[in-house]
Amino acid sequence: MSEVRRRAWQTRRERYGAKGHSGQYRQAALCPTCERLRAEIDKLRQRLDETVTRETGQDR
């Protein structure tokens, strides 16, 4: 590991502790309603992407 990276991690550990960051990287679990809404949003995004692709001729 380079000296710069070693010093950077040393600084991070001084600030944030042994893990080197202030919190969890994973997202907290969502309530059932939020999960359903997220699924609906994902479907709408997929349909929008498909429509844009088709209308702009990028699907050829």
Backbone bond lengths (Angstrom), bond angles and torsions (degrees), N, CA, C in turn:
res aa  C-N    CA-C-N  psi(-1)  N-CA   C-N-CA  omega(-1)  CA-C   N-CA-C  phi
1 M - - - 1.451 - - 1.523 108.44 -
2 S 1.301 116.28 138.67 1.457 119.78 -177.95 1.527 110.57 -70.17
3 E 1.288 114.63 159.24 1.466 120.53 179.76 1.530 111.29 -61.04
4 V 1.298 116.86 -38.94 1.472 121.23 -179.41 1.528 110.06 -62.88
5 R 1.314 116.75 -47.66 1.473 120.39 179.59 1.517 111.17 -63.99
6 R 1.329 116.96 -39.77 1.464 120.17 179.34 1.524 110.43 -61.47
7 R 1.332 116.38 -44.36 1.470 120.34 179.24 1.530 110.90 -66.27
8 A 1.326 116.33 -37.98 1.466 119.84 179.28 1.517 110.82 -61.73
9 W 1.338 117.03 -45.25 1.461 119.40 178.78 1.520 111.20 -67.34
10 Q 1.287 116.99 -35.07 1.464 119.96 177.32 1.539 109.57 -61.56
11 T 1.311 116.51 -43.92 1.463 121.16 178.46 1.518 110.56 -63.19
12 R 1.334 116.67 -44.30 1.475 120.59 179.45 1.521 110.78 -61.14
13 R 1.314 117.48 -42.33 1.466 120.06 179.93 1.526 111.77 -66.73
14 E 1.336 116.31 -34.23 1.459 118.89 176.74 1.527 110.66 -65.46
15 R 1.322 116.35 -39.47 1.464 120.55 -178.90 1.515 112.77 -75.88
16 Y 1.331 116.86 -45.77 1.458 121.30 -168.08 1.522 115.50 -112.64
17 G 1.317 118.34 -4.46 1.454 119.43 -179.25 1.517 111.99 98.20
18 A 1.304 115.33 -169.70 1.467 121.76 -172.33 1.526 113.49 -60.84
19 K 1.332 118.17 -32.53 1.464 120.58 -178.45 1.525 112.58 -73.67
20 G 1.321 117.20 -26.69 1.454 119.69 -179.97 1.516 113.99 85.84
21 H 1.344 117.40 9.63 1.461 121.10 174.61 1.521 109.56 -148.57
22 S 1.322 115.93 161.74 1.458 120.57 -171.00 1.518 114.10 -84.02
23 G 1.306 118.39 -15.87 1.465 119.33 -177.41 1.511 111.91 -158.22
24 Q 1.326 114.11 -169.16 1.459 119.94 -179.31 1.519 109.98 -79.15
25 Y 1.314 115.63 145.65 1.453 120.83 175.54 1.518 111.70 -86.19
26 R 1.291 117.30 -24.99 1.464 118.77 -178.59 1.520 109.89 -81.56
27 Q 1.323 114.62 155.32 1.444 120.68 -177.87 1.521 110.04 -86.20
28 A 1.297 116.58 143.09 1.462 120.94 178.46 1.526 109.57 -66.07
29 A 1.324 116.22 154.76 1.460 121.47 178.76 1.523 109.73 -65.24
30 L 1.317 115.46 142.33 1.456 121.12 -179.82 1.525 110.40 -97.32
31 C 1.316 116.01 156.81 1.467 120.61 176.32 1.530 108.52 -69.46
32 P 1.324 117.82 161.96 1.471 120.41 -178.02 1.530 113.36 -57.22
33 T 1.323 117.56 -39.27 1.464 120.59 178.83 1.521 110.59 -63.04
34 C 1.318 116.63 -43.99 1.467 120.61 179.29 1.524 111.13 -64.64
35 E 1.324 117.00 -37.68 1.473 120.68 177.57 1.528 110.16 -62.06
36 R 1.340 117.21 -42.96 1.467 120.37 179.08 1.526 110.35 -64.92
37 L 1.335 116.48 -42.77 1.457 119.69 178.75 1.525 111.31 -62.63
38 R 1.316 116.51 -41.38 1.465 120.19 178.58 1.531 110.33 -62.03
39 A 1.323 116.91 -41.87 1.460 120.68 178.80 1.533 110.75 -62.63
40 E 1.336 116.91 -41.93 1.463 120.47 178.36 1.528 111.40 -64.67
41 I 1.317 116.63 -42.23 1.465 120.86 178.23 1.515 110.30 -62.16
42 D 1.334 117.20 -42.16 1.462 120.73 178.22 1.528 111.31 -61.10
43 K 1.339 116.42 -41.50 1.471 119.86 177.78 1.525 110.89 -62.94
44 L 1.337 116.34 -44.02 1.464 119.89 -179.98 1.524 111.29 -63.75
45 R 1.312 117.26 -39.84 1.470 120.29 177.55 1.513 111.29 -62.68
46 Q 1.321 116.06 -41.57 1.463 120.52 179.37 1.522 110.26 -62.85
47 R 1.338 116.84 -45.55 1.463 119.99 178.98 1.515 111.47 -63.58
48 L 1.335 117.15 -39.70 1.455 120.72 177.79 1.524 110.81 -62.96
49 D 1.337 116.24 -45.55 1.465 119.84 178.18 1.522 111.40 -59.36
50 E 1.328 116.93 -41.99 1.456 120.84 179.39 1.526 111.07 -64.64
51 T 1.340 116.55 -41.28 1.451 120.95 179.65 1.527 111.09 -65.01
52 V 1.309 116.76 -46.63 1.466 120.95 179.76 1.522 110.11 -61.62
53 T 1.315 116.62 -43.45 1.459 120.92 179.33 1.520 110.89 -60.81
54 R 1.327 116.12 -45.30 1.466 120.73 -179.39 1.525 110.92 -66.52
55 E 1.321 117.53 -46.35 1.471 121.50 -175.95 1.525 112.72 -69.57
56 T 1.285 118.22 -28.06 1.468 120.51 179.59 1.522 111.72 -90.49
57 G 1.324 117.09 -3.01 1.456 120.54 177.88 1.518 114.17 77.64
58 Q 1.302 117.15 16.63 1.468 120.03 -178.97 1.523 112.37 -83.19
59 D 1.325 117.15 -2.70 1.459 119.96 -178.79 1.517 112.25 -89.21
60 R 1.323 117.39 1.44 1.479 120.82 -176.98 1.488 112.23 -88.33
